[in-house]
């Protein structure tokens, strides 16, 4: 797969000396598309361990162009650190580069670059699959991930889009994400929030009318550690499931989410033909309101993401085990109707 131009892999680092050697080895094993220059942009986020020394050694020995920037220690803020890494990547690779982001405790597959370049040929932003090495050893988390994977597959059954991958997943993670530098700048970058900056960027992209592709061909293996760097992040979730199991886990009712997916599909179809009466009746909005939103949207994707609200009864929360059983029934019903 030939990309041409430049790719920058942008990585925030906060006291990751134990895991950086594994990451650096993986970066050296990456298959680089023909006629492509690869840069690695490391942002040392107030590191107090040996991360800086390891980064300096890697910059000398790497076959890629490695840049290392450092900021003073401050309270952990995943969004701010990731944005700084991305900005450093643009500075190193240029305004026309492809920006990829991952985490310092993660290991990209050898074909990661090729898969991301291929995905970006169809979409504006690609989120790849994130695989924990402990899959099978943590059945509670495995069930949750399987649930959300099946829920996203149901979404694409109800609301198919031409840019979606043949094999999908549910993640919207900064451990495996890519887009072009110009797109990143236009979106305003990762917001300076403690966590969830990755999902927020994906939501902002969809609401702007950009094509978001969840591509399972792009794989990054990440840590399943229980003490993480971001408060409330994956490590916290895993630790809570270890302690309490699934009994205390509640999720949005899948029937309510399916209602959203179907309405988004109707919104796309309405936008395509410029006929909004059926949609306005289903949503309970006046035709003038729906038409006004449509006029402010650049395309059907932006319209679908902006016009569809929560279901009329609100987004109900149900126990996870109830949601699992309901999703099974909904998936079977949609499959029979297809």
QUICOR-V218422 format. One record per residue. N is the residue number from 0. RES is the residue in one small letter. PHI is phi in radians with two decimals (* if undefined). OMEGA is omega in whole degrees, -180 to 180 (999 if undefined). NEAR is the number of other ideal C-beta (glycine too) atoms within 10 Angstrom. Layout:
N&RES&PHI&OMEGA&NEAR  N&RES&PHI&OMEGA&NEAR
//
This chain:
0&x&*&-177&14  1&x&-1.73&180&9  2&x&-1.79&-172&21  3&x&1.30&178&11  4&x&1.37&-174&15  5&x&-2.23&173&20  6&x&-2.20&175&25  7&x&-2.05&174&28  8&x&-1.66&-170&27  9&x&-1.93&-169&30  10&x&-2.34&170&29  11&x&-1.36&-176&30  12&x&-2.27&177&28  13&x&-2.36&178&23  14&x&0.92&-177&17  15&x&-2.09&-176&25  16&x&-1.00&-178&17  17&x&-1.15&-173&15  18&x&-1.85&-177&19  19&x&-1.05&179&23  20&x&-0.99&178&13  21&x&-1.14&177&16  22&x&-1.09&-177&24  23&x&-1.08&177&21  24&x&-1.07&179&11  25&x&-1.13&179&18  26&x&-1.12&179&21  27&x&-1.23&-179&13  28&x&-1.53&-177&12  29&x&-1.06&172&20  30&x&-1.40&-179&13  31&x&-1.66&179&14  32&x&-0.97&-178&19  33&x&-1.02&176&9  34&x&1.04&-179&9  35&x&-2.11&174&18  36&x&-1.75&-177&17  37&x&-1.85&175&22  38&x&-2.04&173&22  39&x&-2.08&-178&27  40&x&-1.97&-179&27  41&x&-1.82&176&29  42&x&-1.95&180&27  43&x&-1.42&-172&22  44&x&-1.63&178&27  45&x&1.10&-176&16  46&x&-1.18&177&22  47&x&-1.92&-178&10  48&x&-1.84&-177&14  49&x&-1.56&-178&14  50&x&-1.01&-178&24  51&x&-1.10&180&16  52&x&-1.12&179&12  53&x&-1.13&178&21  54&x&-1.11&179&26  55&x&-1.12&178&12  56&x&-1.13&-179&14  57&x&-1.13&-179&21  58&x&-1.04&-179&16  59&x&-1.32&-172&7  60&x&-1.56&-173&9  61&x&-1.23&174&14  62&x&-1.45&179&10  63&x&-1.75&172&17  64&x&-1.45&-175&15  65&x&-1.91&173&21  66&x&-2.01&-179&19  67&x&-2.25&175&17  68&x&-2.13&-178&16  69&x&-2.40&174&15  70&x&-2.21&-179&14  71&x&-1.21&179&6  72&x&-1.08&176&11  73&x&-2.60&176&10  74&x&-0.92&-176&8  75&x&-0.99&178&17  76&x&-2.56&-173&21  77&x&-1.05&-178&27  78&x&-1.14&-180&22  79&x&-1.12&-178&22  80&x&-1.15&-178&26  81&x&-1.18&178&26  82&x&-1.11&178&23  83&x&-1.07&178&23  84&x&-1.09&180&27  85&x&-1.15&179&28  86&x&-1.12&176&20  87&x&-1.12&177&21  88&x&-1.10&177&29  89&x&-1.12&180&21  90&x&-1.07&-178&16  91&x&-1.37&-170&19  92&x&-1.79&177&25  93&x&1.83&-175&14  94&x&-1.22&-178&11  95&x&-1.70&-174&11  96&x&-1.28&165&23  97&x&-1.51&178&26  98&x&-1.83&172&26  99&x&-2.01&177&29  100&x&-2.25&174&26  101&x&-2.54&-177&27  102&x&-1.95&-177&28  103&x&-1.23&178&27  104&x&-1.74&-175&23  105&x&-2.09&-178&21  106&x&-2.34&178&22  107&x&-1.24&173&25  108&x&-1.15&-176&21  109&x&-1.03&-177&11  110&x&-1.64&-176&15  111&x&-0.97&-178&25  112&x&-1.08&-179&24  113&x&-1.11&-179&20  114&x&-1.16&-179&24  115&x&-1.22&177&29  116&x&-1.08&178&22  117&x&-1.08&179&18  118&x&-1.14&-179&21  119&x&-1.26&172&21  120&x&-1.25&-178&12  121&x&-1.95&-171&14  122&x&-2.51&179&22  123&x&-1.61&179&21  124&x&-2.50&180&25  125&x&-2.04&169&28  126&x&-1.91&-178&31  127&x&-1.66&-178&29  128&x&-1.34&179&24  129&x&-2.11&-174&24  130&x&-2.01&176&21  131&x&-1.53&179&18  132&x&-1.15&-179&11  133&x&-1.51&179&13  134&x&-1.03&-176&14  135&x&1.79&179&8  136&x&-1.62&179&10  137&x&-2.19&-173&16  138&x&-1.05&179&12  139&x&-1.10&178&17  140&x&-1.14&178&19  141&x&-1.04&-180&14  142&x&-1.14&179&16  143&x&-1.12&-180&19  144&x&-1.13&177&18  145&x&-1.10&180&13  146&x&-1.05&-177&19  147&x&-1.22&174&15  148&x&-1.12&179&17  149&x&-1.23&178&17  150&x&-1.14&179&20  151&x&-1.19&176&19  152&x&-1.06&177&16  153&x&-1.12&177&19  154&x&-1.01&-177&22  155&x&-1.30&170&15  156&x&-1.18&-178&17  157&x&-1.38&-174&21  158&x&-2.49&-178&21  159&x&-1.26&175&10  160&x&-2.30&-173&17  161&x&-1.22&-177&7  162&x&-1.61&-177&15  163&x&-1.26&179&19  164&x&-1.27&176&22  165&x&-1.16&175&7  166&x&-2.01&-174&11  167&x&-1.94&175&19  168&x&-2.69&-176&24  169&x&-1.93&-170&21  170&x&-1.29&169&25  171&x&-2.32&-167&21  172&x&-1.95&174&22  173&x&-1.17&174&30  174&x&-1.25&-178&25  175&x&-2.79&-176&31  176&x&-2.64&179&27  177&x&-2.61&176&29  178&x&-2.88&179&26  179&x&-1.43&-176&17  180&x&-1.02&-179&21  181&x&-1.11&177&14  182&x&-1.14&-180&17  183&x&-1.03&-179&25  184&x&-1.13&-179&14  185&x&-1.08&180&14  186&x&-1.38&-179&20  187&x&1.57&176&11  188&x&1.34&176&19  189&x&-1.20&-180&26  190&x&-1.31&-179&17  191&x&-1.36&179&14  192&x&-2.08&-172&12  193&x&-1.08&-179&15  194&x&-2.73&179&19  195&x&1.39&180&17  196&x&-1.12&-178&22  197&x&-1.25&178&21  198&x&-1.09&179&14  199&x&-1.12&179&16  200&x&-1.11&178&28  201&x&-1.10&178&22  202&x&-1.09&180&14  203&x&-1.09&179&17  204&x&-1.11&180&25  205&x&-1.11&180&19  206&x&-1.18&175&16  207&x&-1.43&180&20  208&x&1.59&179&17  209&x&-1.45&-178&22  210&x&-1.54&180&18  211&x&-1.84&-176&21  212&x&-2.07&175&22  213&x&-1.76&-166&25  214&x&-1.95&-179&25  215&x&-1.27&176&17  216&x&-1.24&177&20  217&x&-1.65&-172&29  218&x&-2.20&170&19  219&x&-2.25&175&22  220&x&-1.66&-175&20  221&x&-2.12&-177&20  222&x&-1.26&171&22  223&x&-1.97&179&17  224&x&-1.15&-179&16  225&x&-1.76&175&14  226&x&-2.15&-173&8  227&x&-1.83&-178&21  228&x&-1.72&-179&19  229&x&-1.87&178&21  230&x&-1.10&179&13  231&x&1.42&-179&13  232&x&-1.44&-176&16  233&x&-1.03&-178&22  234&x&-1.04&179&18  235&x&-1.13&179&15  236&x&-1.07&-180&15  237&x&-1.10&-180&21  238&x&-1.13&-180&14  239&x&-1.16&178&15  240&x&-1.18&176&18  241&x&-1.00&-173&12  242&x&-1.41&-171&9  243&x&-2.00&-176&11  244&x&1.23&-177&12  245&x&-1.63&-175&16  246&x&-1.05&-177&9  247&x&-1.65&-177&11  248&x&-1.56&174&18  249&x&-2.07&180&13  250&x&-2.37&176&19  251&x&-1.12&-179&16  252&x&-1.10&-178&20  253&x&-1.10&176&25  254&x&-1.15&177&15  255&x&-1.20&178&17  256&x&-1.20&177&22  257&x&-1.10&175&23  258&x&-1.02&178&19  259&x&-1.06&-178&19  260&x&-1.06&-180&21  261&x&-1.16&178&16  262&x&-1.17&176&21  263&x&-1.14&175&22  264&x&-1.10&177&19  265&x&-1.12&179&20  266&x&-1.11&177&27  267&x&-1.05&-179&18  268&x&-1.11&179&15  269&x&-1.12&-179&23  270&x&-1.12&-177&22  271&x&-1.09&-177&11  272&x&-1.85&179&7  273&x&1.24&179&8  274&x&-2.06&-170&10  275&x&-1.97&-176&23  276&x&-1.08&179&11  277&x&-1.05&180&11  278&x&-1.16&-179&23  279&x&-1.07&178&17  280&x&-1.15&-179&11  281&x&-1.20&-177&16  282&x&-1.55&-178&18  283&x&1.38&178&9  284&x&-1.79&175&17  285&x&-1.26&177&10  286&x&-0.99&180&12  287&x&-1.15&179&10  288&x&-1.14&-179&14  289&x&-1.10&179&21  290&x&-1.10&179&14  291&x&-1.11&177&11  292&x&-1.12&-179&17  293&x&-1.04&-179&19  294&x&-1.15&-180&8  295&x&-1.54&-175&9  296&x&-1.85&-179&19  297&x&-1.30&-178&10  298&x&-2.81&-176&14  299&x&-1.17&180&18  300&x&-1.11&179&24  301&x&-1.07&-179&20  302&x&-1.10&-179&26  303&x&-1.09&-178&27  304&x&-1.28&-176&20  305&x&-1.60&-169&17  306&x&-1.52&-173&23  307&x&-1.50&-180&21  308&x&-1.58&169&13  309&x&-1.24&-179&13  310&x&-1.01&-177&17  311&x&-0.94&-180&10  312&x&-1.58&-177&9  313&x&1.51&178&10  314&x&-1.55&-177&13  315&x&-1.23&174&15  316&x&-1.86&-179&11  317&x&-2.32&176&17  318&x&-1.02&-176&14  319&x&-0.99&-177&17  320&x&-1.12&176&12  321&x&-1.16&180&13  322&x&-1.12&178&22  323&x&-1.00&-178&18  324&x&-1.13&179&12  325&x&-1.15&179&15  326&x&-1.11&177&21  327&x&-0.99&-178&13  328&x&-1.18&-179&11  329&x&-1.14&180&19  330&x&-1.10&178&17  331&x&-1.11&-178&10  332&x&-1.16&179&11  333&x&-1.15&179&16  334&x&-1.12&179&10  335&x&-1.20&-177&7  336&x&-1.39&-176&8  337&x&-1.25&999&7
//
